[in-house]
Amino acid sequence: MKTEKILNPLSGYLALVLCLVLFCASVYFCINGVQEIENNQNFTYIILSALCFIAFVFFIKGLMIIQPNHSRVLNFFGKYVGSVKDNGLFFINPLYSSQKISLRSENLQGQTLKVNDKMGNPIEIAVVIVWKVGDTYKAAYDVERYTEFVRMQSEAAVRHLAMSFPYDNLEDEHATITLREGGEKINSILEQELTDRLVKAGIIIQEARISHLAYASEIAGAMLQRQQATAIVAARAKIVEGAVGMVDMALKKLSADNIVELDDERKAAMVTNLMVVLCGEKSAQPVLNTGTLYN
């Protein structure tokens, strides 16, 4: 399998000077040739002018300017010659054909996709990818259009990622990684997935992150209610746990300080009242007892 071959061509400044000399000579011979024709003399200067102009066109075609973070892939009659990644003015074989390829980092803002997660729930997901060309040979010759290849393979990678993990652990309580809470781990998995898919095009993935993640509109309302219910149940469990601890502490404190002696029935009533006060959503209305604890 062929890979990139780096070329270091000749500096183009000497060739540029030669081109200017040939062009000036062509103009000079052309002027003198016109005078020869007017004087009915031979066409020597006209022929020299034509030859100088042909040489000028030939050499000027070999001049190549490469901007910073750009490259040229060179081809000689269907055979890959090499790639030039240095920037500046260079001179190459005028018969070479070249293809420009940018080496700058590019952003790909993926469109929002509607896919099913691991549990079958429809979700909306979109990613932002930062990439650049690493191997110019693969980008030029191993795929048809590498920019389109990046877009299509990125979409496939995002779909595969979404189907590999649940949105959250409400459906799969044993899930260790979820799309919503995976964070850097999910981004790392996405980067590796993209790298594996795009290596054949010579593409380097610099960063990949989820930019949008939500339940699809048709189930968003139901899932929101479910999340709210889960949060309420968790909060209630915490409240009950705290209330039981406070009731136990109150009973032990009353007994330890010999403030009042309560039988089992009155302890049960006290526990009930305290639990209602501590766990109720509204403030309890106090009832004053002006009599005695005992009948």
N, C-alpha and C positions, 0 to 999 in steps of 0.2 A: 504494500500500500504506500503510495507516494505521500510525501509530506512537504512542507514548505522548505524552500532553499533560498537563502539570503544572498543577494548579489550586491557588490560594491562597484558600481560603474565609474567611469572616468568623469572627472570634473568637466562641466560643460562650458566653462569660460573661454578656454582656448578655441573650442569649436564655434562659440559665438563670435569671437574675433574673426575667425576664418570665414564665417558666413557673411559678416559685414564687408570683409575685403572682396569676396566673390561678388557680392551685390554691387559694390562700387565699381569693380572692374567690368561687370556686365553693363552698367550704365555708361561707363567711359567708352567701351568698345561700341556700344550701340550708337552713341553720338558720332563717333568717328566713322562708323559704318554708314550712317546716313549721309555724311559728307562725301564718302567714297561713291555712293550711288549717284549723288548729284553730279559728281565729276566723271561719271561713267568709268569708274575704276572697278577693281575686283571686290568680292564680298568677304574678304578675310576678316575684317573687324566684326561684321554681322555674325559670322560663324563663331568667332571667339566669344562674342556677347551671348549667343545662344548657349554655348557650352558652359560659360561661367554661371548663367542663370540656372541651368539644369543642375549644376553642382551645388549652387546655393540652395535650391529647393530640396535636394537630396540630403544635404547636411543639416539644414534647418529642421527637417523631419526627425532627426536623431536627437534633437535637444528636448529635454524633459525637465519640467519644474515640479517638484514635490513639496507640498505645503506640510507644516508640522502636523503630526498625528494622521498622516495619510500615507498611502503606499500605492505601488504600481505592480501589477502582476504581468510579467512579460511572456509572450508567446511567439515562437518562430515557426510559421507554417504548420500550426497544429501541435507543436511540441512545446511543453512547458520548459521555459528557460530558467526562471527564478523570480524572486520578488525583491523589490527595492523598498526599504522602510526608512532610509535616511532622508532628511529633508534638504532641499537645495536645488541647484542647477546641475544637471548631469547630461552626459552624452552616451547614447546607446546605439546599437546597430539600427540604422534607419528602417530596416526591413522588419524589425520587431513590431508586433502589435501589443498594445498595453491596455490594461483594465484598471480603472481607479477603484480603490477600496479604502474606506475611511477606517481609521484605527481608534477613533474617539468613542468614549462611552456614550451609550444611548439609553433613553428611557422608553419602556414599553408599558403604557397604561392599558392593561387588559380590560375588555368590556365585562360588564356584570353578567355572570353566567347563572342560570337556574339549573341546579343539579340536585340529586338526592344524596344525602349523607349516608354513612354506614348503616344507620337504622332505617333508612328509607324515607326520611323526612325531607321534603323539598326545601332547599335553602338557596340564597343568593350569595355569590362569592365573586370577588374581583381581586387582582393582585397588581403590584407594581414591580417591574423587573428592570434592573440595570445591567446591561450587557455590552460587550464589545467583541470585535473580531480578533482572535488570537492567531489563527493559522489561515493565511490568505489563500493558500492553494486549495484547502478544503472549501473555503467560502466561495471561491471562484468556480471550482470544477466539480466538487462532490455533490452539490445541490443546485437546483435550477435557479432560484432566487433566494438568497440566504435571509433577507429581511422577511419575506413571506414565510419562509421555513421557521424562523424564530417565532413569528406570531402564531402559526398553526400548532407547533409543538408546545408552546407555552400554554395554549388553551387546553390541549390534551393533558398536560401535566397537572393543571389546576383541577380538571375534572377527576383525574385519578386520585389526587390528594383528597378532594372532598368526599369521594366514595370510600376512602380507606379509614376515615375517622368519624366518630359521631360529632354532632354540633356541640353537645354538652353531655354531662353524665346523668341527665335525668332519665334517659332511655336505657343507657348502659352504665349501671352503677360500678361495674368493674373496669371501666375504661380508664387507663392511666394517662392517656393523651387525648385531648379534645381540641376541636378547631377553635373554640372560643377561649379556652384557657391554656392552650399549648404554648403560646408565645414564641420564644426564640427556638424552641424545639421544632415546632411546626414549620417555621421559616427555614430552619436548617434542612429539614426533610424536603421542603419544596426546592431549595437551592440544589440539593443533590439530585433530585428527580430531573430538574431542568438541565443540569450538567450532563447527566447520562444521555438525555435525549438530543442535546445540541452539540455534543462533542464531534459528531460526524460532520458537522458544518464548520468546525473550527471556531466555535463561539465560546467565549469565557463569560460565565455568570458571576457578576460582582456582588449582586445583592438581589434578594427576592423577598417581598413582604406582602401579607394580606392587607389590602386597603379597604375592603368592604366585606362584611359578613353579617348576614341576618337571615331569619326565617323568611320563606316566601310569603307573599301577602295572603294567600289562601289559608294558611295555618298560623300566621303571626299572632292573631288575636287569641286563639286557643292556647298557644304556647305561652303567651304572656300571662294568661290566667293561671296556667299550670305553674309557672315560675312564682307567681304571687302566692298561690296556695302553698307551695313548698316552703317559701319564706315564712309564711304565717305559721305553718306547723312547726318549723324549726324554732321560731320565736316563742310559741306557746310552750314547747318542750323546755326551753330555757327558763321561762317564767315559772313553770310548775316545779322544775328542779330547784330553783331558788326559793320558792314558797315553801316547799317541803322542808328545806334546810332551816328556814326561819321559824316554822312552826315547831320543829324538833328543838331548836335552840330555846324558844320561848317556854316550852313545857319543862325542859331541863332546868332553866333558870328559875322558874316558879318553885319547882320542887327543891332545888339546892338552897334557895334563900328562905325556904319555909314561909313564903308569902301567903299561900293558900293551898289547902288540901283538896284535890279534885278526885272524884271517883271516875271510873271508866266511862260512865255515861256522860258526865260533864266534860271530860277530856275529849270525847268524840264530838260533842257539841261545839267546844272551843276550836277544835281542829277544823270542823266544817266552816265555822264563822271566819276563822283566819284565812282559810283557802279561798273563800268567796271574796273577802276583802283584797287579798293579794293577787288573785288571778282574774278578778272581774275587770271588764273594760271600762266601767263607770265607777265613780266613787260610791262606796256603800253608805246607806243612810243609817246613822247610829240609833240604837234603841237603848234607852236608859232604864236600868233596873233599880228601883228604889226599895225593893224588898231584900230578903236574905237569900243566900245561896241555898239554904236548906229549908225544906218544908217543915 
